[in-house]
Amino acid sequence: MFNTPEQFAAANKATVDSLLSLANSALASAERIAALNLNTARSVVEDSVSGAKALMGAKDVQEALAIQASLAQPNVEKAVAYSRSVYEISAQTQEELSKMVEAQFGDFQKTVADLLDKAAKSAPAGSDVAVAAVKSAVAAANSAFDNMNKAAKQVAEIAEANVAAATNATVKAVSATAAAAKKK
């Protein structure tokens, strides 16, 4: 596959570069999730203290119930926002990794095509049928990969739409419940 040590070294360098890109992408995602978790934890602690102080300052049971009801909706909205953020980070990371894999696969396809062309040129007479069969198999594999990739993207888009719809429905339901509780 490699005619010279330089080709082998270049292939190894490309592999190491790809692995570094993957690792950096994964670490960046982990860093974003960790920062989100720390900020969320800080916010939860602050909100809990604030809510506890408000409840302790209630003059009667009705006021305590009203305070508790008013705290529920912002907490649910924050939980939904947190879930959206985690989903967005995950989706972005998945997209970056998919692009890297696609690029690697594209390079692999090019290398295989080049090798097949070289093999066809140096193949003995009469081996055209075998080379054509291999080229056909490679083309079928490429087509299958492209179809699988398109299907995966469609599934991701549908999942994203479903997550958005579910979170919006949750926020609306909590808002309606909080509004009903305030009327009582």
PEBEL-V122306 format. One record per residue. RES is the residue in one letter. SS is DSSP state (alpha for helix, beta for strand, coil for the rest). OMEGA is omega in degrees with one decimal (none if undefined). Layout:
BEGIN
((RES;SS;OMEGA) (RES;SS;OMEGA))
END
This chain:
BEGIN
((M;coil;179.9) (F;coil;-177.7) (N;coil;-176.3) (T;coil;175.7) (P;alpha;179.4) (E;alpha;178.3) (Q;alpha;178.6) (F;alpha;179.3) (A;alpha;179.5) (A;alpha;178.2) (A;alpha;178.0) (N;alpha;179.2) (K;alpha;178.9) (A;alpha;178.3) (T;alpha;178.9) (V;alpha;178.2) (D;alpha;178.6) (S;alpha;179.0) (L;alpha;176.9) (L;alpha;177.7) (S;alpha;178.3) (L;alpha;-179.7) (A;alpha;179.4) (N;alpha;178.7) (S;alpha;178.8) (A;alpha;179.3) (L;alpha;177.8) (A;alpha;177.7) (S;alpha;178.7) (A;alpha;178.5) (E;alpha;179.0) (R;alpha;178.4) (I;alpha;179.5) (A;alpha;178.6) (A;alpha;177.6) (L;alpha;179.9) (N;alpha;178.9) (L;alpha;178.5) (N;alpha;179.0) (T;alpha;178.9) (A;alpha;178.7) (R;alpha;-180.0) (S;alpha;179.7) (V;alpha;179.5) (V;alpha;179.5) (E;alpha;180.0) (D;alpha;179.5) (S;alpha;178.6) (V;alpha;179.8) (S;alpha;179.1) (G;alpha;178.6) (A;alpha;178.2) (K;alpha;179.9) (A;alpha;179.1) (L;alpha;179.2) (M;alpha;179.4) (G;coil;-179.6) (A;coil;-176.7) (K;coil;179.0) (D;coil;-177.0) (V;alpha;-179.8) (Q;alpha;179.0) (E;alpha;178.4) (A;alpha;178.0) (L;alpha;178.5) (A;alpha;178.4) (I;alpha;-179.5) (Q;alpha;179.0) (A;alpha;-179.4) (S;alpha;178.9) (L;alpha;-175.4) (A;alpha;-175.9) (Q;alpha;178.4) (P;alpha;179.0) (N;alpha;177.9) (V;alpha;178.9) (E;alpha;178.3) (K;alpha;177.4) (A;alpha;178.4) (V;alpha;178.9) (A;alpha;177.7) (Y;alpha;179.9) (S;alpha;177.5) (R;alpha;-178.7) (S;alpha;178.3) (V;alpha;179.7) (Y;alpha;-179.7) (E;alpha;178.7) (I;alpha;179.6) (S;alpha;-179.5) (A;alpha;178.7) (Q;alpha;179.0) (T;alpha;178.6) (Q;alpha;179.5) (E;alpha;178.4) (E;alpha;-179.7) (L;alpha;178.1) (S;alpha;178.8) (K;alpha;178.9) (M;alpha;179.4) (V;alpha;178.2) (E;alpha;179.4) (A;alpha;178.4) (Q;alpha;179.5) (F;alpha;176.9) (G;alpha;177.0) (D;alpha;179.0) (F;alpha;178.5) (Q;alpha;-179.5) (K;alpha;179.9) (T;alpha;179.2) (V;alpha;179.2) (A;alpha;177.8) (D;alpha;179.1) (L;alpha;178.8) (L;alpha;177.7) (D;alpha;178.0) (K;alpha;179.9) (A;alpha;-179.6) (A;alpha;-178.9) (K;alpha;-177.0) (S;alpha;-179.2) (A;coil;178.0) (P;coil;-179.3) (A;coil;178.5) (G;coil;-178.8) (S;coil;179.9) (D;alpha;-177.6) (V;alpha;-179.6) (A;alpha;179.2) (V;alpha;178.5) (A;alpha;179.2) (A;alpha;178.9) (V;alpha;178.4) (K;alpha;178.7) (S;alpha;178.8) (A;alpha;178.5) (V;alpha;178.4) (A;alpha;178.2) (A;alpha;178.1) (A;alpha;178.2) (N;alpha;178.8) (S;alpha;178.5) (A;alpha;178.6) (F;alpha;179.4) (D;alpha;178.7) (N;alpha;178.9) (M;alpha;179.9) (N;alpha;178.4) (K;alpha;179.6) (A;alpha;179.2) (A;alpha;178.2) (K;alpha;178.1) (Q;alpha;178.2) (V;alpha;179.0) (A;alpha;178.4) (E;alpha;178.4) (I;alpha;179.1) (A;alpha;179.4) (E;alpha;178.5) (A;alpha;179.1) (N;alpha;177.9) (V;alpha;179.2) (A;alpha;-180.0) (A;alpha;-179.7) (A;alpha;-179.9) (T;alpha;176.7) (N;alpha;178.5) (A;alpha;178.7) (T;alpha;179.8) (V;alpha;179.3) (K;alpha;-179.7) (A;alpha;179.6) (V;alpha;177.9) (S;alpha;179.4) (A;alpha;179.4) (T;alpha;179.0) (A;alpha;178.8) (A;alpha;178.4) (A;alpha;180.0) (A;alpha;179.6) (K;alpha;-179.2) (K;alpha;-177.6) (K;coil;none))
END
